[in-house]
Amino acid sequence: MSRVHEQWIRPGIAKTTFCAGCGHGILMNAVLRAVETLKIPPRELLFVSGIGCAAWIPSPNFNADTLHTLHGRAVAFAVGAKSFNPKLNVIVISGDGDIASIGGNHLIHAARRNDDITVICASNENYGMTGGQTGPTTRLGGLTATHPAGNPYKPFDLVHLVLAAGAQYAARYTVTQPRALSNAIERAVSTKGFCFIETISPCPTQFGRRNRFDQIDKLYDDLVSRYITRQEAHKMDPKDTVEKIVTGEWFRGEVMP
């Protein structure tokens, strides 16, 4: 962590809240890098989170105003804060279960209204903090606490979802693409309107353990083998991209993928 980063870390924070191998620490670093580059004064920033592993990224770690809210209500609180003080740069950081499942209606309606906030969703394919249950981004066939024989349901494509609802900007990157991820956060925060970033972040403790990734590096190798860029996806037969993670940036009105 750089010296500049140190000004953003709350004094007295000595230990990470994340499990060994969790990707959320990389996401935390990408967020800090982005706000440093944008040179936004801390007093003009508000970080909002809900309940779950990723909700621990801003609070208690960031030395800025943070709002740790009810499960599934982070986006709603963020919209309220932005409405009260339009000068604030409001950034939501929370997990896929919190944002896209329990808080799913808040997500789609904030996108529909094109509310001027940035939402960063840490997708780890399960409810990591509460026991490893199936979540809205669990891959088809993925083993979870609630589907030990494999998830039978197709996961949400969150980027397509928010863009279809009316978002201004959306991006998807994995934590193994830290520079691209940080650049996307910069673009989102500096773009007016509803901006959404899905960050694919491995969960070794719950999802990895149940899906036979006994070594953390194997879980990350799986992630690297599965992601492709939008440009690569355009050259492939659509049926060959179903199990891939398509990464890149999308803007309002663009043709998919």
C-alpha positions in Angstrom: 0.0 0.0 0.0 1.4 3.4 -1.0 2.0 6.3 1.3 -0.8 8.2 -0.5 -3.1 5.3 0.4 -2.3 5.7 4.0 -4.2 8.9 4.3 -7.4 7.0 3.3 -7.0 4.1 5.8 -8.6 4.8 9.2 -6.0 5.0 12.0 -5.8 1.9 14.2 -6.9 -0.6 11.5 -4.3 -3.3 11.8 -5.9 -6.5 10.7 -8.0 -7.4 7.6 -11.5 -8.6 8.0 -11.2 -10.7 4.9 -10.4 -14.5 4.7 -7.1 -15.6 3.2 -7.4 -15.4 -0.5 -10.5 -13.3 -0.6 -10.5 -10.9 -3.6 -12.1 -8.0 -1.7 -8.7 -6.6 -0.5 -7.8 -6.1 -4.2 -11.0 -4.3 -4.8 -10.4 -2.1 -1.8 -7.0 -1.1 -3.2 -8.6 -0.4 -6.6 -11.1 1.9 -5.1 -8.4 3.8 -3.2 -6.3 4.1 -6.3 -9.2 5.6 -8.2 -10.2 8.2 -5.6 -6.5 9.2 -5.3 -6.2 9.7 -9.0 -9.3 11.8 -9.2 -8.0 13.9 -6.2 -11.5 14.0 -4.6 -11.2 15.6 -1.1 -12.4 13.1 1.5 -15.1 15.5 2.7 -16.7 15.3 -0.7 -17.0 11.5 -0.6 -19.6 9.2 1.0 -19.1 5.5 0.9 -22.3 3.4 1.6 -22.5 -0.3 2.2 -25.0 -2.9 3.4 -24.4 -6.2 5.1 -21.9 -8.9 4.0 -18.2 -9.4 3.4 -17.8 -6.6 0.8 -19.7 -4.2 3.1 -16.6 -4.3 5.3 -14.5 -2.6 2.6 -15.3 1.0 3.4 -16.4 0.6 7.0 -14.3 0.4 9.1 -11.3 0.7 6.8 -11.7 4.0 4.9 -10.8 7.3 6.6 -13.8 9.1 5.1 -17.5 9.3 5.7 -19.1 5.9 5.6 -22.7 4.7 6.0 -23.1 1.1 7.0 -26.8 0.3 6.4 -29.4 -2.4 6.6 -29.1 -5.6 4.5 -30.2 -4.8 0.9 -30.7 -1.1 1.5 -27.4 0.4 0.6 -28.5 1.8 -2.8 -31.6 3.3 -1.2 -29.6 5.0 1.5 -27.1 6.2 -1.1 -29.9 7.8 -3.2 -31.2 9.5 -0.2 -27.8 11.0 0.7 -27.2 12.2 -2.8 -30.7 13.8 -2.9 -30.0 15.6 0.4 -26.5 16.8 -0.7 -26.1 16.7 -4.5 -22.4 17.9 -4.2 -21.4 14.5 -2.6 -19.7 11.8 -4.6 -21.6 8.8 -3.4 -20.1 5.3 -3.9 -21.9 2.1 -2.8 -19.7 -0.9 -2.2 -21.4 -4.2 -1.3 -21.9 -7.8 -2.3 -24.0 -9.4 -5.0 -26.5 -10.9 -2.5 -26.9 -7.5 -0.8 -27.1 -5.4 -3.9 -28.7 -7.7 -6.6 -30.8 -10.1 -4.5 -32.1 -8.6 -1.3 -31.6 -5.1 -2.7 -32.5 -5.9 -6.3 -35.5 -3.6 -6.6 -33.5 -0.6 -5.3 -30.8 -1.4 -7.9 -33.0 -1.6 -10.9 -35.0 1.5 -10.0 -31.9 3.6 -9.2 -30.7 2.6 -12.7 -34.1 3.4 -14.2 -34.1 6.9 -12.7 -30.4 7.3 -13.7 -29.6 8.4 -10.1 -26.2 10.1 -9.9 -24.4 7.5 -7.8 -21.7 4.8 -8.4 -22.5 1.2 -7.3 -19.6 -1.3 -7.0 -20.9 -4.8 -6.6 -18.4 -7.4 -5.4 -19.7 -10.7 -6.9 -18.3 -13.8 -5.2 -21.0 -16.2 -6.4 -22.6 -16.8 -3.0 -23.6 -15.3 0.3 -20.1 -15.5 1.7 -20.7 -14.1 5.2 -23.9 -15.9 6.1 -23.0 -19.5 5.2 -22.4 -19.9 1.5 -25.9 -20.0 0.2 -26.8 -19.7 -3.5 -26.9 -16.0 -4.6 -28.0 -14.2 -7.8 -24.6 -14.6 -9.4 -23.9 -18.2 -8.5 -22.8 -20.0 -11.7 -25.1 -22.7 -13.1 -24.2 -26.0 -11.4 -22.2 -24.3 -8.7 -22.2 -26.0 -5.3 -23.5 -24.0 -2.4 -24.9 -24.6 1.1 -28.5 -24.4 -0.2 -27.8 -26.3 -3.5 -25.3 -29.1 -2.5 -26.1 -30.9 -5.7 -25.5 -27.8 -7.9 -27.3 -24.5 -8.6 -30.1 -25.2 -11.2 -30.8 -21.6 -11.9 -29.1 -19.3 -14.5 -27.3 -16.3 -12.8 -28.1 -12.7 -13.4 -26.0 -10.8 -16.0 -25.9 -7.7 -13.8 -24.3 -5.5 -16.5 -27.1 -6.2 -18.9 -29.7 -5.8 -16.2 -28.7 -2.3 -15.1 -28.2 -1.1 -18.7 -31.6 -2.4 -19.7 -33.0 -0.6 -16.7 -31.4 2.7 -17.8 -27.9 3.0 -16.3 -25.5 5.5 -17.8 -22.4 3.3 -17.6 -21.6 -0.2 -16.6 -18.4 -2.3 -16.4 -17.3 -5.7 -15.4 -13.8 -6.7 -14.4 -12.2 -9.4 -12.2 -9.8 -8.7 -9.3 -7.2 -10.3 -11.5 -7.5 -7.2 -13.7 -6.7 -4.5 -11.1 -5.6 -1.7 -13.3 -8.6 -2.0 -15.6 -10.8 -2.2 -12.6 -9.4 0.9 -11.0 -9.7 2.8 -14.3 -13.4 1.8 -14.5 -14.0 3.0 -11.0 -12.4 6.4 -12.0 -14.7 6.6 -15.1 -17.8 5.7 -13.1 -17.2 8.2 -10.3 -16.5 11.0 -12.8 -19.5 10.2 -15.0 -22.8 11.8 -14.2 -25.7 9.4 -13.8 -26.1 5.9 -12.5 -22.9 4.0 -12.9 -22.4 0.3 -12.0 -19.3 -1.9 -11.8 -19.4 -5.6 -11.2 -16.2 -6.9 -9.7 -15.7 -10.7 -9.8 -14.0 -11.5 -6.5 -13.3 -15.1 -5.5 -14.5 -16.5 -2.2 -12.2 -19.4 -1.1 -13.8 -20.1 2.2 -17.3 -20.8 1.1 -17.6 -21.1 -2.7 -14.1 -22.3 -3.3 -14.2 -25.0 -0.6 -17.5 -26.4 -1.7 -16.5 -26.4 -5.4 -13.3 -28.4 -4.8 -10.9 -25.6 -5.2 -8.8 -26.9 -2.3 -5.9 -24.5 -3.1 -6.5 -20.8 -3.4 -4.3 -20.5 -6.5 -6.6 -23.0 -8.3 -9.6 -20.8 -7.7 -7.8 -17.8 -9.2 -6.6 -19.9 -12.1 -10.2 -20.8 -12.8 -11.1 -17.2 -12.8 -8.4 -16.2 -15.2 -9.3 -19.1 -17.5 -13.0 -18.0 -17.6 -12.8 -14.3 -18.4 -12.6 -12.8 -21.9 -12.8 -9.3 -23.2 -15.8 -7.8 -25.1 -13.6 -7.8 -28.2 -12.9 -11.5 -27.9 -16.6 -12.2 -27.2 -17.6 -10.4 -30.5 -15.5 -12.9 -32.4 -17.0 -16.0 -30.8 -20.2 -17.9 -31.3 -22.6 -16.7 -28.6 -23.1 -20.3 -27.3 -19.3 -20.5 -26.6 -19.5 -17.4 -24.3 -22.2 -18.7 -22.0 -19.8 -20.0 -19.4 -17.4 -17.1 -19.9 -17.1 -13.9 -17.9 -17.2 -11.1 -20.5 -15.2 -8.1 -19.2 -15.1 -4.5 -20.3 -17.1 -1.3 -20.3 -20.5 -0.5 -21.7 -22.4 2.8 -22.2 -26.0 3.7 -22.3 -27.6 2.7 -25.7 -24.7 0.4 -26.8 -25.4 -2.8 -28.5 -24.5 -5.9 -26.4 -22.4 -7.8 -25.7 
